[in-house]
Amino acid sequence: MPRVFMGNFDFEAGLARPGNPPGRETVRRNAELSFAWLSVARAGDVIVLDDALDSGAPDRLARLGRTGVRFLPASDVGAGELIPWGWNADVLRWSARRAVDAAHPPLEIVALANSRAWSQELETAWGCGLPGQRICAAASEVEMAAAACERWLVKAMYSASGRERISGQGGPLSLAQRRWVETRLHRDGRVCVEPVVERIDEAGLQWDIPRADEGPPRLVGVARLNVDERGQFEASQFTAVAGPAAARLEAAWSEAIETTRKAATQLQRQGYFGPLGIDAMRWRDPAGGVRIRPLQDVNARWTMGRLALGWRDLLKSGERGTLRQVRAGGTAAVAAEGVALPLSPHRLGGTPVLHALRLELPDR
């Protein structure tokens, strides 16, 4: 049975507003990012894509070692095992209209695991969060928490890649900021306030959680994470499965690995199974000390870091690679000794691609 990869990269919006159809820009972005699935798709598998591919697609697939992967519009998808970016009610409605197997964890557990309230509650209980962070249920509480921070972020319960958040300095909130907060409180009941700290580096710790009777959570690997000033994904750097580079990377994030293992185990006990990606951050406190926030972002879904690890089959021991997103108008140089393999076409459905993905590998 083929696997059917569905790129609902607006997954969090489906948790916050189930049944609300995505806008045209979101539909287009989801289509452009669907090429990220090439890391884990193999011959016979299907990637859902309603736009026609360009003439260069077969050559790109051959260079990437992914010959035989099929791109099909949703209307042509037949029997298979559905693998979405993340499970929500919208995905189940989609699968119900097609002959696909949609074995999924309980949606209430998926919603819980992806909510910022759950991860902040763990941070508080385990003493590994940021000083001054707070879960707020009223605009007045947000005002107080923000006023206590030199710089702050307010994040909605469900958000990802720098979306659904506002930032500022001190207080009080502006009229527009207060309206944003009140809208999210009305929709979700709570928002999260946290201080802006000096970020040193970040990593995505990628876990696979089997069903409770099939063994403990398994660490798939660690990928270094690069984001822009808005917190949006730029690149994930990965190493070969085995070798000194992989060992050093895991050793550097060993403290975060053990904390995220506890979180993964707790989710498994609550009924979740599937991919789990947790972003950890190393930061510098005002006294100059280096601290680790191991549960910065908990994502009970696929992540770009997890998909980056899917390209490890193209590396030799000790080598490194990068999965990079290049937005329209952006610049992202490749090291002179490297080779860049495009995952995305230049145009999709006759329109220039705005969110292009490429793979950067050692030049042999």
C-alpha positions as CSV (number, residue, x, y, z in Angstrom):
1,M,0.0,0.0,0.0
2,P,1.5,3.4,-1.0
3,R,1.9,6.2,1.5
4,V,0.0,9.3,0.7
5,F,1.8,12.5,1.9
6,M,-0.5,15.5,2.5
7,G,1.1,18.9,3.1
8,N,-1.3,20.7,5.4
9,F,1.4,23.0,6.6
10,D,-1.2,25.3,8.0
11,F,-2.0,22.6,10.5
12,E,-2.1,24.8,13.6
13,A,-4.8,27.1,11.9
14,G,-6.9,23.9,11.6
15,L,-6.6,23.4,15.4
16,A,-7.5,27.0,16.2
17,R,-10.3,27.3,13.6
18,P,-11.5,23.9,12.5
19,G,-13.6,24.0,9.4
20,N,-12.4,27.4,8.3
21,P,-11.1,27.0,4.7
22,P,-7.6,28.3,4.1
23,G,-7.1,31.4,2.0
24,R,-5.6,31.4,-1.5
25,E,-2.1,32.3,-0.2
26,T,-2.1,29.5,2.3
27,V,-3.2,27.0,-0.3
28,R,-0.4,28.2,-2.6
29,R,2.2,28.0,0.2
30,N,1.1,24.5,1.1
31,A,1.5,23.4,-2.5
32,E,5.0,24.9,-2.7
33,L,6.2,23.3,0.5
34,S,4.9,19.9,-0.6
35,F,8.2,19.2,-2.2
36,A,9.7,18.8,1.4
37,W,8.1,15.4,1.5
38,L,10.6,14.1,-1.0
39,S,13.0,13.4,1.9
40,V,10.9,10.6,3.2
41,A,8.9,9.5,0.1
42,R,10.1,6.5,-1.9
43,A,9.2,4.9,-5.2
44,G,5.4,4.2,-5.4
45,D,4.5,6.8,-2.7
46,V,2.2,9.7,-3.5
47,I,2.6,13.4,-2.7
48,V,-0.7,15.3,-3.0
49,L,-0.2,18.2,-5.4
50,D,-3.0,19.8,-7.4
51,D,-0.7,21.8,-9.6
52,A,1.0,20.3,-12.7
53,L,4.7,19.6,-12.5
54,D,7.2,21.2,-14.8
55,S,9.2,19.3,-17.4
56,G,12.3,19.2,-15.3
57,A,10.7,17.2,-12.4
58,P,11.9,13.8,-13.6
59,D,15.5,15.0,-13.7
60,R,15.3,16.5,-10.2
61,L,13.8,13.3,-8.8
62,A,16.6,11.3,-10.3
63,R,19.3,13.5,-8.9
64,L,17.8,13.3,-5.5
65,G,17.4,9.5,-5.6
66,R,13.6,9.7,-5.5
67,T,12.7,8.3,-8.9
68,G,9.2,6.7,-8.8
69,V,7.7,9.1,-6.3
70,R,4.4,10.3,-7.8
71,F,2.7,13.7,-7.5
72,L,-1.1,13.4,-7.8
73,P,-4.0,15.9,-7.5
74,A,-6.3,15.1,-4.5
75,S,-9.1,14.0,-6.9
76,D,-6.8,11.2,-8.2
77,V,-5.7,9.8,-4.8
78,G,-6.7,6.3,-4.3
79,A,-6.1,3.7,-1.6
80,G,-3.1,4.3,0.6
81,E,-1.8,5.1,4.0
82,L,-2.4,8.8,4.7
83,I,0.5,10.8,6.3
84,P,-0.4,14.4,6.9
85,W,1.9,17.1,8.2
86,G,-0.3,17.1,11.3
87,W,-3.6,15.4,12.3
88,N,-6.7,17.6,12.8
89,A,-10.4,17.5,12.0
90,D,-9.9,19.0,8.6
91,V,-7.6,16.2,7.6
92,L,-10.1,13.5,8.7
93,R,-12.8,15.2,6.7
94,W,-10.5,15.1,3.7
95,S,-9.6,11.5,4.2
96,A,-13.3,10.5,4.6
97,R,-13.9,11.5,1.0
98,R,-11.2,9.2,-0.3
99,A,-10.2,5.6,0.1
100,V,-7.2,6.2,2.3
101,D,-6.3,4.7,5.7
102,A,-6.2,7.5,8.3
103,A,-5.0,5.7,11.4
104,H,-4.4,8.6,13.8
105,P,-3.8,9.5,17.5
106,P,-6.8,11.0,19.4
107,L,-7.3,14.5,18.1
108,E,-7.8,15.8,21.6
109,I,-4.3,14.7,22.5
110,V,-2.9,16.2,19.3
111,A,-4.5,19.5,20.2
112,L,-3.2,19.3,23.8
113,A,0.4,18.5,22.8
114,N,0.5,21.3,20.2
115,S,-0.9,24.0,22.6
116,R,1.6,26.4,24.1
117,A,-0.2,26.1,27.4
118,W,0.8,22.4,27.7
119,S,4.5,23.0,27.0
120,Q,4.6,26.0,29.4
121,E,3.0,24.1,32.1
122,L,5.7,21.4,31.7
123,E,8.4,24.1,31.8
124,T,7.0,25.5,35.0
125,A,6.7,22.1,36.6
126,W,10.2,21.0,35.5
127,G,11.9,24.4,36.1
128,C,13.2,24.7,32.5
129,G,11.3,27.7,31.1
130,L,12.2,31.4,30.7
131,P,12.0,33.8,33.7
132,G,8.8,35.8,33.5
133,Q,6.9,33.7,31.1
134,R,3.3,33.3,31.9
135,I,0.0,31.8,30.6
136,C,-2.7,34.5,30.6
137,A,-6.4,34.3,30.4
138,A,-7.2,38.1,30.4
139,A,-5.8,41.1,28.7
140,S,-5.0,42.7,32.0
141,E,-2.8,39.7,32.9
142,V,-1.0,40.1,29.5
143,E,-0.4,43.8,30.3
144,M,1.1,42.9,33.7
145,A,3.3,40.2,32.3
146,A,4.5,42.3,29.3
147,A,5.3,45.3,31.6
148,A,7.7,43.1,33.6
149,C,9.7,42.3,30.5
150,E,12.2,44.6,28.7
151,R,11.1,43.0,25.5
152,W,8.3,40.4,25.1
153,L,6.4,38.1,22.8
154,V,2.8,37.2,23.1
155,K,2.0,33.9,21.3
156,A,-1.4,32.4,20.5
157,M,-2.1,28.9,21.8
158,Y,-1.6,27.4,18.3
159,S,1.2,29.0,16.2
160,A,4.2,28.0,14.3
161,S,7.1,29.4,12.3
162,G,6.8,33.0,13.6
163,R,3.1,33.3,12.9
164,E,0.3,34.1,15.4
165,R,2.4,36.2,17.6
166,I,3.1,39.9,18.4
167,S,6.1,41.5,20.0
168,G,6.9,44.7,21.9
169,Q,8.9,46.5,24.6
170,G,7.5,47.0,28.1
171,G,4.0,48.3,28.5
172,P,1.3,49.3,28.1
173,L,0.0,47.5,25.0
174,S,-1.0,49.6,22.0
175,L,-4.6,49.6,21.0
176,A,-3.8,47.3,18.0
177,Q,-1.9,44.9,20.3
178,R,-4.7,44.8,22.8
179,R,-7.2,44.0,20.1
180,W,-5.0,41.2,18.9
181,V,-4.7,39.8,22.4
182,E,-8.5,40.0,23.0
183,T,-9.3,38.3,19.7
184,R,-7.0,35.3,20.6
185,L,-8.4,35.2,24.1
186,H,-11.9,35.1,22.8
187,R,-11.0,32.3,20.4
188,D,-8.6,30.2,22.5
189,G,-9.2,31.2,26.1
190,R,-5.5,31.8,26.8
191,V,-2.3,33.3,25.3
192,C,1.4,32.9,26.4
193,V,3.7,35.8,27.3
194,E,7.4,35.3,27.4
195,P,10.5,37.5,27.5
196,V,12.8,38.0,24.5
197,V,16.2,36.6,25.5
198,E,19.7,36.5,23.8
199,R,19.5,33.4,21.6
200,I,22.8,31.5,21.1
201,D,21.6,28.7,18.9
202,E,18.7,26.2,18.4
203,A,18.2,22.6,17.5
204,G,15.2,20.5,16.5
205,L,15.1,17.2,18.5
206,Q,13.2,14.7,16.5
207,W,11.3,11.8,18.1
208,D,9.2,9.0,16.9
209,I,6.5,7.8,19.3
210,P,5.1,4.3,18.8
211,R,1.8,3.2,20.2
212,A,2.1,2.5,24.0
213,D,2.4,-1.3,23.6
214,E,5.1,-1.1,20.9
215,G,8.1,0.3,22.9
216,P,9.4,3.6,24.2
217,P,9.8,6.8,22.2
218,R,12.9,6.7,19.9
219,L,15.2,9.6,19.2
220,V,15.4,9.9,15.4
221,G,18.1,12.5,15.5
222,V,19.0,16.1,16.1
223,A,19.1,18.9,13.5
224,R,20.6,22.4,14.0
225,L,17.9,25.0,13.4
226,N,18.2,28.4,11.8
227,V,15.3,30.9,11.9
228,D,15.1,34.5,10.8
229,E,14.4,37.5,13.1
230,R,10.6,36.7,13.0
231,G,11.2,33.2,14.1
232,Q,10.4,31.7,10.7
233,F,12.2,28.6,9.4
234,E,15.3,29.2,7.3
235,A,17.3,26.0,7.4
236,S,18.0,22.7,9.2
237,Q,21.5,21.3,9.3
238,F,22.0,17.6,9.7
239,T,24.7,15.0,9.9
240,A,25.1,11.4,8.7
241,V,23.3,8.9,10.9
242,A,26.5,7.6,12.5
243,G,29.9,9.1,13.1
244,P,31.7,11.6,15.3
245,A,29.7,14.6,14.0
246,A,26.4,13.0,15.0
247,A,27.8,12.0,18.3
248,R,29.0,15.5,19.0
249,L,25.7,17.1,18.1
250,E,23.8,14.8,20.4
251,A,26.3,15.3,23.2
252,A,25.9,19.1,22.9
253,W,22.1,18.8,23.4
254,S,22.2,15.9,25.8
255,E,20.4,17.8,28.6
256,A,17.6,18.8,26.2
257,I,17.4,15.3,24.8
258,E,16.7,13.9,28.3
259,T,14.0,16.5,29.0
260,T,12.3,16.0,25.7
261,R,12.4,12.2,26.3
262,K,10.3,12.8,29.4
263,A,7.9,14.9,27.4
264,A,7.6,12.3,24.7
265,T,7.0,9.6,27.2
266,Q,4.3,11.6,28.9
267,L,2.6,12.2,25.5
268,Q,2.8,8.5,24.8
269,R,1.1,7.6,28.1
270,Q,-1.7,10.1,27.2
271,G,-2.3,8.2,23.9
272,Y,-0.2,10.1,21.3
273,F,1.7,8.3,18.6
274,G,3.6,9.5,15.6
275,P,6.2,12.1,14.9
276,L,7.2,14.6,17.5
277,G,9.6,17.5,16.9
278,I,10.7,19.7,19.8
279,D,12.8,22.9,19.3
280,A,15.3,23.6,22.0
281,M,17.2,26.9,22.5
282,R,20.5,27.7,24.1
283,W,20.4,31.3,25.5
284,R,22.5,33.7,27.5
285,D,21.1,35.2,30.8
286,P,21.8,38.8,31.9
287,A,24.7,37.6,34.0
288,G,26.4,35.9,31.0
289,G,25.5,32.4,31.9
290,V,24.5,29.9,29.2
291,R,21.0,28.3,29.8
292,I,19.0,25.8,27.9
293,R,15.3,25.9,27.2
294,P,14.6,22.4,26.1
295,L,10.8,22.8,25.4
296,Q,10.8,26.0,23.4
297,D,8.4,24.7,20.8
298,V,6.6,21.3,21.0
299,N,5.2,20.0,17.7
300,A,3.2,16.8,17.7
301,R,3.5,16.6,13.9
302,W,6.1,16.5,11.2
303,T,8.7,19.3,11.1
304,M,11.2,20.6,8.6
305,G,13.9,19.3,11.0
306,R,12.5,15.8,10.8
307,L,12.3,16.0,7.0
308,A,15.9,17.2,6.9
309,L,17.0,14.0,8.6
310,G,15.3,12.1,5.8
311,W,18.1,13.1,3.5
312,R,20.8,11.4,5.6
313,D,20.8,8.5,3.1
314,L,22.7,10.9,0.7
315,L,25.5,11.5,3.2
316,K,28.7,9.5,4.0
317,S,29.9,9.1,7.6
318,G,31.1,12.4,9.0
319,E,29.4,14.6,6.3
320,R,26.8,17.3,6.9
321,G,24.0,18.7,4.8
322,T,21.4,21.4,5.0
323,L,17.7,21.7,4.0
324,R,17.1,25.4,3.3
325,Q,14.0,27.4,2.4
326,V,14.7,30.4,0.1
327,R,11.9,32.9,-0.1
328,A,11.3,35.1,-3.1
329,G,13.7,38.0,-3.0
330,G,15.9,36.4,-0.3
331,T,19.5,35.5,-0.6
332,A,21.1,32.3,0.8
333,A,24.6,31.6,-0.4
334,V,26.0,28.1,-0.6
335,A,29.6,27.4,0.5
336,A,31.9,27.2,-2.5
337,E,32.7,23.5,-1.8
338,G,29.0,22.5,-1.6
339,V,26.4,21.6,-4.2
340,A,22.8,22.8,-4.2
341,L,20.1,20.5,-5.4
342,P,16.7,22.2,-5.9
343,L,13.7,20.3,-4.5
344,S,11.2,22.8,-5.8
345,P,10.6,24.0,-9.4
346,H,11.1,27.6,-10.4
347,R,7.5,27.8,-11.4
348,L,4.4,25.8,-10.3
349,G,1.2,26.0,-12.2
350,G,2.7,28.7,-14.4
351,T,3.5,31.0,-11.4
352,P,6.9,31.7,-9.8
353,V,7.5,29.7,-6.6
354,L,7.8,32.0,-3.5
355,H,8.8,29.3,-0.9
356,A,11.5,27.3,-2.6
357,L,13.3,24.4,-0.9
358,R,16.8,23.2,-1.7
359,L,19.2,20.6,-0.4
360,E,22.9,21.5,0.2
361,L,25.3,18.7,0.2
362,P,29.1,18.2,0.1
363,D,30.6,18.3,-3.3
364,R,32.4,15.0,-4.1
